[in-house]
């Protein structure tokens, strides 16, 4: 499996605990929106500690982008990534992943599970095909929303932001449960793209199938 050492071009926080990395794109390197790759830090002691992160850039851009949730409560890879800035180096492997765009549908994301959908929706917006898709995006609070303004601009009224621990005027203060899905989705015959913590994905899968969604039309990471 190929490894590519790339320089970090830009690094900045987009929320209180999500850091964006814009890095060099190796010659001939390509991915399908929704895919991920294993990433390590090119620094002594960290070069073999690969973790999977999703591309958030559009495939045709001349750089690669990741938005990575940083955990500072233990000395792991993301905590170390919090210290990496422009001029630092990362090591990338080859792209992989089962989440790819199949056709118009409903995207359901929790927290940093939005990252594969960001790449897909950005790609669709670039070709003016984002409309016709809906995004249900749940977070604990408004401070946790990743690229909310951009998502709103791309999807307009088809962007539904949900907070589980905060009441904000104009946004929903509840969980994505059976009743919510019935109230929000008119047609369960299309594609559903689901990403987030394992239990969230499993619970949403079961609810969707129970409500009539075709299991073959559920797009999740395997």
RACOR-V890201 format. One record per residue. N is the residue number from 1. NEAR is the number of other ideal C-beta (glycine too) atoms within 8 Angstrom. D_CENTER is the distance of its C-alpha to the mean C-alpha in Angstrom with 2 decimals. Layout:
n=N near=NEAR d_center=D_CENTER
n=N near=NEAR d_center=D_CENTER
//
This chain:
n=1 near=4 d_center=24.14
n=2 near=5 d_center=23.88
n=3 near=7 d_center=22.89
n=4 near=9 d_center=22.29
n=5 near=7 d_center=23.06
n=6 near=13 d_center=21.37
n=7 near=8 d_center=22.21
n=8 near=15 d_center=19.90
n=9 near=8 d_center=20.69
n=10 near=8 d_center=19.04
n=11 near=11 d_center=17.44
n=12 near=6 d_center=16.95
n=13 near=8 d_center=15.41
n=14 near=9 d_center=13.34
n=15 near=9 d_center=13.85
n=16 near=6 d_center=16.44
n=17 near=9 d_center=14.40
n=18 near=13 d_center=11.38
n=19 near=12 d_center=12.74
n=20 near=14 d_center=12.00
n=21 near=14 d_center=13.82
n=22 near=11 d_center=15.30
n=23 near=14 d_center=17.34
n=24 near=8 d_center=19.95
n=25 near=9 d_center=19.31
n=26 near=8 d_center=21.91
n=27 near=3 d_center=24.39
n=28 near=4 d_center=23.59
n=29 near=9 d_center=20.05
n=30 near=5 d_center=17.83
n=31 near=9 d_center=14.66
n=32 near=8 d_center=13.44
n=33 near=14 d_center=10.27
n=34 near=12 d_center=7.75
n=35 near=15 d_center=9.66
n=36 near=11 d_center=9.68
n=37 near=13 d_center=12.85
n=38 near=10 d_center=14.90
n=39 near=13 d_center=15.57
n=40 near=13 d_center=18.73
n=41 near=15 d_center=20.66
n=42 near=10 d_center=23.85
n=43 near=9 d_center=26.05
n=44 near=4 d_center=28.85
n=45 near=4 d_center=27.85
n=46 near=11 d_center=24.12
n=47 near=10 d_center=24.29
n=48 near=5 d_center=23.97
n=49 near=8 d_center=21.35
n=50 near=9 d_center=18.34
n=51 near=9 d_center=14.97
n=52 near=9 d_center=11.96
n=53 near=11 d_center=8.99
n=54 near=12 d_center=6.57
n=55 near=15 d_center=8.05
n=56 near=11 d_center=6.97
n=57 near=11 d_center=10.64
n=58 near=9 d_center=12.69
n=59 near=11 d_center=14.54
n=60 near=4 d_center=17.90
n=61 near=9 d_center=17.52
n=62 near=3 d_center=19.86
n=63 near=10 d_center=17.47
n=64 near=13 d_center=14.20
n=65 near=12 d_center=11.51
n=66 near=13 d_center=9.18
n=67 near=14 d_center=7.92
n=68 near=12 d_center=9.22
n=69 near=8 d_center=10.41
n=70 near=11 d_center=14.16
n=71 near=9 d_center=16.61
n=72 near=6 d_center=20.15
n=73 near=3 d_center=22.03
n=74 near=5 d_center=22.78
n=75 near=4 d_center=23.43
n=76 near=7 d_center=20.51
n=77 near=10 d_center=18.37
n=78 near=11 d_center=15.94
n=79 near=12 d_center=19.13
n=80 near=12 d_center=20.62
n=81 near=12 d_center=17.71
n=82 near=9 d_center=18.41
n=83 near=6 d_center=21.76
n=84 near=11 d_center=20.67
n=85 near=7 d_center=21.23
n=86 near=7 d_center=22.30
n=87 near=5 d_center=24.78
n=88 near=12 d_center=23.35
n=89 near=10 d_center=22.31
n=90 near=14 d_center=19.58
n=91 near=14 d_center=20.15
n=92 near=13 d_center=17.83
n=93 near=11 d_center=18.57
n=94 near=6 d_center=18.06
n=95 near=10 d_center=14.88
n=96 near=7 d_center=14.30
n=97 near=12 d_center=12.31
n=98 near=7 d_center=13.13
n=99 near=12 d_center=10.27
n=100 near=11 d_center=11.87
n=101 near=9 d_center=13.18
n=102 near=7 d_center=16.52
n=103 near=6 d_center=17.63
n=104 near=6 d_center=17.40
n=105 near=13 d_center=16.21
n=106 near=12 d_center=14.35
n=107 near=15 d_center=10.61
n=108 near=13 d_center=10.45
n=109 near=14 d_center=7.71
n=110 near=11 d_center=8.88
n=111 near=12 d_center=8.19
n=112 near=9 d_center=5.51
n=113 near=13 d_center=4.39
n=114 near=13 d_center=3.03
n=115 near=14 d_center=1.26
n=116 near=16 d_center=3.63
n=117 near=14 d_center=5.02
n=118 near=13 d_center=5.58
n=119 near=17 d_center=7.48
n=120 near=15 d_center=9.11
n=121 near=15 d_center=10.17
n=122 near=14 d_center=11.35
n=123 near=12 d_center=13.24
n=124 near=12 d_center=14.71
n=125 near=10 d_center=15.70
n=126 near=8 d_center=17.41
n=127 near=6 d_center=19.51
n=128 near=6 d_center=19.97
n=129 near=7 d_center=18.57
n=130 near=10 d_center=15.82
n=131 near=8 d_center=18.51
n=132 near=5 d_center=19.21
n=133 near=13 d_center=15.69
n=134 near=11 d_center=14.87
n=135 near=15 d_center=11.86
n=136 near=12 d_center=12.61
n=137 near=15 d_center=10.48
n=138 near=13 d_center=12.22
n=139 near=13 d_center=12.74
n=140 near=8 d_center=15.96
n=141 near=8 d_center=17.07
n=142 near=11 d_center=16.58
n=143 near=6 d_center=16.25
n=144 near=11 d_center=12.92
n=145 near=10 d_center=11.20
n=146 near=12 d_center=8.81
n=147 near=10 d_center=10.33
n=148 near=10 d_center=12.16
n=149 near=6 d_center=15.06
n=150 near=8 d_center=13.42
n=151 near=14 d_center=11.74
n=152 near=9 d_center=15.27
n=153 near=7 d_center=16.98
n=154 near=12 d_center=15.19
n=155 near=14 d_center=15.66
n=156 near=8 d_center=18.62
n=157 near=4 d_center=19.90
n=158 near=9 d_center=17.33
n=159 near=12 d_center=14.75
n=160 near=10 d_center=15.60
n=161 near=12 d_center=14.64
n=162 near=15 d_center=15.97
n=163 near=15 d_center=17.17
n=164 near=10 d_center=18.70
n=165 near=5 d_center=20.82
n=166 near=9 d_center=21.74
n=167 near=5 d_center=23.71
n=168 near=8 d_center=22.96
n=169 near=4 d_center=25.13
n=170 near=3 d_center=23.46
n=171 near=9 d_center=20.51
n=172 near=8 d_center=20.62
n=173 near=9 d_center=21.59
n=174 near=8 d_center=21.11
n=175 near=7 d_center=19.08
n=176 near=10 d_center=17.70
n=177 near=8 d_center=20.79
n=178 near=8 d_center=23.12
n=179 near=6 d_center=24.92
n=180 near=12 d_center=21.90
n=181 near=12 d_center=20.67
n=182 near=8 d_center=24.27
n=183 near=5 d_center=24.64
n=184 near=7 d_center=21.49
n=185 near=9 d_center=21.31
n=186 near=2 d_center=24.46
n=187 near=5 d_center=23.95
n=188 near=8 d_center=22.55
n=189 near=7 d_center=23.61
n=190 near=10 d_center=20.60
n=191 near=11 d_center=17.25
n=192 near=13 d_center=14.72
n=193 near=14 d_center=11.11
n=194 near=15 d_center=10.10
n=195 near=15 d_center=7.46
n=196 near=12 d_center=8.31
n=197 near=8 d_center=11.51
n=198 near=5 d_center=13.98
n=199 near=6 d_center=16.46
n=200 near=11 d_center=14.24
n=201 near=14 d_center=13.30
n=202 near=8 d_center=17.00
n=203 near=8 d_center=18.37
n=204 near=12 d_center=16.54
n=205 near=11 d_center=17.58
n=206 near=8 d_center=21.11
n=207 near=11 d_center=21.28
n=208 near=13 d_center=20.22
n=209 near=10 d_center=22.72
n=210 near=7 d_center=25.30
n=211 near=11 d_center=24.94
n=212 near=6 d_center=25.62
n=213 near=11 d_center=22.39
n=214 near=6 d_center=23.06
n=215 near=6 d_center=21.51
n=216 near=4 d_center=21.35
n=217 near=12 d_center=19.12
n=218 near=13 d_center=16.38
n=219 near=12 d_center=13.48
n=220 near=11 d_center=11.87
n=221 near=8 d_center=11.46
n=222 near=3 d_center=15.15
//
